[in-house]
């Protein structure tokens, strides 16, 4: 049971990390489009 929680935490961490990257990229593209 403890292993499952650990595994879930790792997946959640990865998911949040990926989401942050995508969000930052989207913001960057929006600013770039605005400036041009």
mmJSON file of the N, C-alpha and C atoms, coordinates in Angstrom:
{"data_MODEL":{"atom_site":{
"group_PDB":["ATOM","ATOM","ATOM","ATOM","ATOM","ATOM","ATOM","ATOM","ATOM","ATOM","ATOM","ATOM","ATOM","ATOM","ATOM","ATOM","ATOM","ATOM","ATOM","ATOM","ATOM","ATOM","ATOM","ATOM","ATOM","ATOM","ATOM","ATOM","ATOM","ATOM","ATOM","ATOM","ATOM","ATOM","ATOM","ATOM","ATOM","ATOM","ATOM","ATOM","ATOM","ATOM","ATOM","ATOM","ATOM","ATOM","ATOM","ATOM","ATOM","ATOM","ATOM","ATOM","ATOM","ATOM","ATOM","ATOM","ATOM","ATOM","ATOM","ATOM","ATOM","ATOM","ATOM","ATOM","ATOM","ATOM","ATOM","ATOM","ATOM","ATOM","ATOM","ATOM","ATOM","ATOM","ATOM","ATOM","ATOM","ATOM","ATOM","ATOM","ATOM","ATOM","ATOM","ATOM","ATOM","ATOM","ATOM","ATOM","ATOM","ATOM","ATOM","ATOM","ATOM","ATOM","ATOM","ATOM","ATOM","ATOM","ATOM","ATOM","ATOM","ATOM","ATOM","ATOM","ATOM","ATOM","ATOM","ATOM"],
"id":[1,2,3,4,5,6,7,8,9,10,11,12,13,14,15,16,17,18,19,20,21,22,23,24,25,26,27,28,29,30,31,32,33,34,35,36,37,38,39,40,41,42,43,44,45,46,47,48,49,50,51,52,53,54,55,56,57,58,59,60,61,62,63,64,65,66,67,68,69,70,71,72,73,74,75,76,77,78,79,80,81,82,83,84,85,86,87,88,89,90,91,92,93,94,95,96,97,98,99,100,101,102,103,104,105,106,107,108],
"type_symbol":["N","C","C","N","C","C","N","C","C","N","C","C","N","C","C","N","C","C","N","C","C","N","C","C","N","C","C","N","C","C","N","C","C","N","C","C","N","C","C","N","C","C","N","C","C","N","C","C","N","C","C","N","C","C","N","C","C","N","C","C","N","C","C","N","C","C","N","C","C","N","C","C","N","C","C","N","C","C","N","C","C","N","C","C","N","C","C","N","C","C","N","C","C","N","C","C","N","C","C","N","C","C","N","C","C","N","C","C"],
"label_atom_id":["N","CA","C","N","CA","C","N","CA","C","N","CA","C","N","CA","C","N","CA","C","N","CA","C","N","CA","C","N","CA","C","N","CA","C","N","CA","C","N","CA","C","N","CA","C","N","CA","C","N","CA","C","N","CA","C","N","CA","C","N","CA","C","N","CA","C","N","CA","C","N","CA","C","N","CA","C","N","CA","C","N","CA","C","N","CA","C","N","CA","C","N","CA","C","N","CA","C","N","CA","C","N","CA","C","N","CA","C","N","CA","C","N","CA","C","N","CA","C","N","CA","C","N","CA","C"],
"label_alt_id":[null,null,null,null,null,null,null,null,null,null,null,null,null,null,null,null,null,null,null,null,null,null,null,null,null,null,null,null,null,null,null,null,null,null,null,null,null,null,null,null,null,null,null,null,null,null,null,null,null,null,null,null,null,null,null,null,null,null,null,null,null,null,null,null,null,null,null,null,null,null,null,null,null,null,null,null,null,null,null,null,null,null,null,null,null,null,null,null,null,null,null,null,null,null,null,null,null,null,null,null,null,null,null,null,null,null,null,null],
"label_comp_id":["UNK","UNK","UNK","UNK","UNK","UNK","UNK","UNK","UNK","UNK","UNK","UNK","UNK","UNK","UNK","UNK","UNK","UNK","UNK","UNK","UNK","UNK","UNK","UNK","UNK","UNK","UNK","UNK","UNK","UNK","UNK","UNK","UNK","UNK","UNK","UNK","UNK","UNK","UNK","UNK","UNK","UNK","UNK","UNK","UNK","UNK","UNK","UNK","UNK","UNK","UNK","UNK","UNK","UNK","UNK","UNK","UNK","UNK","UNK","UNK","UNK","UNK","UNK","UNK","UNK","UNK","UNK","UNK","UNK","UNK","UNK","UNK","UNK","UNK","UNK","UNK","UNK","UNK","UNK","UNK","UNK","UNK","UNK","UNK","UNK","UNK","UNK","UNK","UNK","UNK","UNK","UNK","UNK","UNK","UNK","UNK","UNK","UNK","UNK","UNK","UNK","UNK","UNK","UNK","UNK","UNK","UNK","UNK"],
"label_asym_id":["A","A","A","A","A","A","A","A","A","A","A","A","A","A","A","A","A","A","A","A","A","A","A","A","A","A","A","A","A","A","A","A","A","A","A","A","A","A","A","A","A","A","A","A","A","A","A","A","A","A","A","A","A","A","A","A","A","A","A","A","A","A","A","A","A","A","A","A","A","A","A","A","A","A","A","A","A","A","A","A","A","A","A","A","A","A","A","A","A","A","A","A","A","A","A","A","A","A","A","A","A","A","A","A","A","A","A","A"],
"label_entity_id":["1","1","1","1","1","1","1","1","1","1","1","1","1","1","1","1","1","1","1","1","1","1","1","1","1","1","1","1","1","1","1","1","1","1","1","1","1","1","1","1","1","1","1","1","1","1","1","1","1","1","1","1","1","1","1","1","1","1","1","1","1","1","1","1","1","1","1","1","1","1","1","1","1","1","1","1","1","1","1","1","1","1","1","1","1","1","1","1","1","1","1","1","1","1","1","1","1","1","1","1","1","1","1","1","1","1","1","1"],
"label_seq_id":[1,1,1,2,2,2,3,3,3,4,4,4,5,5,5,6,6,6,7,7,7,8,8,8,9,9,9,10,10,10,11,11,11,12,12,12,13,13,13,14,14,14,15,15,15,16,16,16,17,17,17,18,18,18,19,19,19,20,20,20,21,21,21,22,22,22,23,23,23,24,24,24,25,25,25,26,26,26,27,27,27,28,28,28,29,29,29,30,30,30,31,31,31,32,32,32,33,33,33,34,34,34,35,35,35,36,36,36],
"pdbx_PDB_ins_code":[null,null,null,null,null,null,null,null,null,null,null,null,null,null,null,null,null,null,null,null,null,null,null,null,null,null,null,null,null,null,null,null,null,null,null,null,null,null,null,null,null,null,null,null,null,null,null,null,null,null,null,null,null,null,null,null,null,null,null,null,null,null,null,null,null,null,null,null,null,null,null,null,null,null,null,null,null,null,null,null,null,null,null,null,null,null,null,null,null,null,null,null,null,null,null,null,null,null,null,null,null,null,null,null,null,null,null,null],
"Cartn_x":[0.839,0.0,0.885,1.9,2.803,3.488,3.822,4.49,3.585,2.299,1.347,1.296,1.276,1.226,2.488,3.631,4.899,4.884,4.386,4.319,3.412,2.269,1.316,1.944,2.705,3.344,4.342,5.081,6.062,5.375,4.274,3.526,2.953,2.421,1.847,2.93,4.118,5.236,5.606,5.692,6.029,4.963,3.691,2.581,2.613,2.823,2.867,4.045,5.187,6.386,6.133,5.519,5.22,4.229,3.184,2.168,2.798,3.719,4.378,5.184,5.855,6.648,5.758,4.636,3.707,3.122,2.734,2.145,3.135,4.392,5.429,5.648,5.665,5.864,4.729,3.493,2.325,2.407,2.756,2.882,3.956,5.081,6.201,5.764,5.027,4.563,3.58,2.731,1.742,2.452,3.454,4.206,4.944,5.518,6.25,5.307,4.107,3.124,2.678,2.57,2.145,3.2,4.446,5.546,5.685,5.378,5.477,4.182],
"Cartn_y":[-1.193,0.0,1.259,1.222,2.375,2.615,1.516,1.613,2.318,2.013,2.613,4.127,4.556,5.982,6.658,6.004,6.541,6.672,5.635,5.613,6.736,6.898,7.935,9.315,9.475,10.769,11.099,10.092,10.292,10.677,9.996,10.28,11.691,12.061,13.392,14.453,14.178,15.113,15.303,14.2,14.243,15.012,14.731,15.379,16.883,17.301,18.728,19.375,18.69,19.203,19.431,18.436,18.531,19.653,19.75,20.785,22.172,22.339,23.627,23.989,22.984,23.222,23.672,22.965,23.298,24.686,24.986,26.284,27.411,27.208,28.218,28.419,27.317,27.389,28.158,27.9,28.573,30.07,30.426,31.832,32.497,31.793,32.316,32.579,31.628,31.772,32.932,33.099,34.176,35.533,35.656,36.912,37.182,36.13,36.249,36.732,36.177,36.544,37.994,38.391,39.747,40.758,40.441,41.353,41.516,40.49,40.555,41.076],
"Cartn_z":[0.0,0.0,0.0,0.836,0.914,-0.429,-1.097,-2.4,-3.416,-3.362,-4.292,-4.09,-2.847,-2.542,-3.076,-2.871,-3.349,-4.87,-5.525,-6.978,-7.469,-6.83,-7.205,-7.049,-5.968,-5.704,-6.812,-7.24,-8.309,-9.614,-9.92,-11.146,-11.078,-9.924,-9.74,-9.93,-9.396,-9.519,-10.987,-11.703,-13.126,-13.905,-13.577,-14.271,-14.056,-12.802,-12.481,-13.195,-13.209,-13.86,-15.347,-15.989,-17.42,-17.68,-16.823,-16.981,-16.875,-15.916,-15.741,-16.979,-17.565,-18.768,-19.917,-20.097,-21.181,-20.958,-19.715,-19.386,-19.668,-19.242,-19.463,-20.957,-21.703,-23.152,-23.815,-23.384,-23.953,-23.669,-22.44,-22.059,-22.917,-23.09,-23.877,-25.317,-25.897,-27.272,-27.387,-26.381,-26.397,-26.362,-25.488,-25.371,-26.682,-27.258,-28.515,-29.623,-29.665,-30.683,-30.465,-29.212,-28.865,-29.324,-29.062,-29.405,-30.912,-31.673,-33.126,-33.693],
"occupancy":[1.0,1.0,1.0,1.0,1.0,1.0,1.0,1.0,1.0,1.0,1.0,1.0,1.0,1.0,1.0,1.0,1.0,1.0,1.0,1.0,1.0,1.0,1.0,1.0,1.0,1.0,1.0,1.0,1.0,1.0,1.0,1.0,1.0,1.0,1.0,1.0,1.0,1.0,1.0,1.0,1.0,1.0,1.0,1.0,1.0,1.0,1.0,1.0,1.0,1.0,1.0,1.0,1.0,1.0,1.0,1.0,1.0,1.0,1.0,1.0,1.0,1.0,1.0,1.0,1.0,1.0,1.0,1.0,1.0,1.0,1.0,1.0,1.0,1.0,1.0,1.0,1.0,1.0,1.0,1.0,1.0,1.0,1.0,1.0,1.0,1.0,1.0,1.0,1.0,1.0,1.0,1.0,1.0,1.0,1.0,1.0,1.0,1.0,1.0,1.0,1.0,1.0,1.0,1.0,1.0,1.0,1.0,1.0],
"B_iso_or_equiv":[0.0,0.0,0.0,0.0,0.0,0.0,0.0,0.0,0.0,0.0,0.0,0.0,0.0,0.0,0.0,0.0,0.0,0.0,0.0,0.0,0.0,0.0,0.0,0.0,0.0,0.0,0.0,0.0,0.0,0.0,0.0,0.0,0.0,0.0,0.0,0.0,0.0,0.0,0.0,0.0,0.0,0.0,0.0,0.0,0.0,0.0,0.0,0.0,0.0,0.0,0.0,0.0,0.0,0.0,0.0,0.0,0.0,0.0,0.0,0.0,0.0,0.0,0.0,0.0,0.0,0.0,0.0,0.0,0.0,0.0,0.0,0.0,0.0,0.0,0.0,0.0,0.0,0.0,0.0,0.0,0.0,0.0,0.0,0.0,0.0,0.0,0.0,0.0,0.0,0.0,0.0,0.0,0.0,0.0,0.0,0.0,0.0,0.0,0.0,0.0,0.0,0.0,0.0,0.0,0.0,0.0,0.0,0.0],
"pdbx_formal_charge":[null,null,null,null,null,null,null,null,null,null,null,null,null,null,null,null,null,null,null,null,null,null,null,null,null,null,null,null,null,null,null,null,null,null,null,null,null,null,null,null,null,null,null,null,null,null,null,null,null,null,null,null,null,null,null,null,null,null,null,null,null,null,null,null,null,null,null,null,null,null,null,null,null,null,null,null,null,null,null,null,null,null,null,null,null,null,null,null,null,null,null,null,null,null,null,null,null,null,null,null,null,null,null,null,null,null,null,null],
"auth_seq_id":[1,1,1,2,2,2,3,3,3,4,4,4,5,5,5,6,6,6,7,7,7,8,8,8,9,9,9,10,10,10,11,11,11,12,12,12,13,13,13,14,14,14,15,15,15,16,16,16,17,17,17,18,18,18,19,19,19,20,20,20,21,21,21,22,22,22,23,23,23,24,24,24,25,25,25,26,26,26,27,27,27,28,28,28,29,29,29,30,30,30,31,31,31,32,32,32,33,33,33,34,34,34,35,35,35,36,36,36],
"auth_comp_id":["UNK","UNK","UNK","UNK","UNK","UNK","UNK","UNK","UNK","UNK","UNK","UNK","UNK","UNK","UNK","UNK","UNK","UNK","UNK","UNK","UNK","UNK","UNK","UNK","UNK","UNK","UNK","UNK","UNK","UNK","UNK","UNK","UNK","UNK","UNK","UNK","UNK","UNK","UNK","UNK","UNK","UNK","UNK","UNK","UNK","UNK","UNK","UNK","UNK","UNK","UNK","UNK","UNK","UNK","UNK","UNK","UNK","UNK","UNK","UNK","UNK","UNK","UNK","UNK","UNK","UNK","UNK","UNK","UNK","UNK","UNK","UNK","UNK","UNK","UNK","UNK","UNK","UNK","UNK","UNK","UNK","UNK","UNK","UNK","UNK","UNK","UNK","UNK","UNK","UNK","UNK","UNK","UNK","UNK","UNK","UNK","UNK","UNK","UNK","UNK","UNK","UNK","UNK","UNK","UNK","UNK","UNK","UNK"],
"auth_asym_id":["A","A","A","A","A","A","A","A","A","A","A","A","A","A","A","A","A","A","A","A","A","A","A","A","A","A","A","A","A","A","A","A","A","A","A","A","A","A","A","A","A","A","A","A","A","A","A","A","A","A","A","A","A","A","A","A","A","A","A","A","A","A","A","A","A","A","A","A","A","A","A","A","A","A","A","A","A","A","A","A","A","A","A","A","A","A","A","A","A","A","A","A","A","A","A","A","A","A","A","A","A","A","A","A","A","A","A","A"],
"auth_atom_id":["N","CA","C","N","CA","C","N","CA","C","N","CA","C","N","CA","C","N","CA","C","N","CA","C","N","CA","C","N","CA","C","N","CA","C","N","CA","C","N","CA","C","N","CA","C","N","CA","C","N","CA","C","N","CA","C","N","CA","C","N","CA","C","N","CA","C","N","CA","C","N","CA","C","N","CA","C","N","CA","C","N","CA","C","N","CA","C","N","CA","C","N","CA","C","N","CA","C","N","CA","C","N","CA","C","N","CA","C","N","CA","C","N","CA","C","N","CA","C","N","CA","C","N","CA","C"],
"pdbx_PDB_model_num":[1,1,1,1,1,1,1,1,1,1,1,1,1,1,1,1,1,1,1,1,1,1,1,1,1,1,1,1,1,1,1,1,1,1,1,1,1,1,1,1,1,1,1,1,1,1,1,1,1,1,1,1,1,1,1,1,1,1,1,1,1,1,1,1,1,1,1,1,1,1,1,1,1,1,1,1,1,1,1,1,1,1,1,1,1,1,1,1,1,1,1,1,1,1,1,1,1,1,1,1,1,1,1,1,1,1,1,1]
}}}
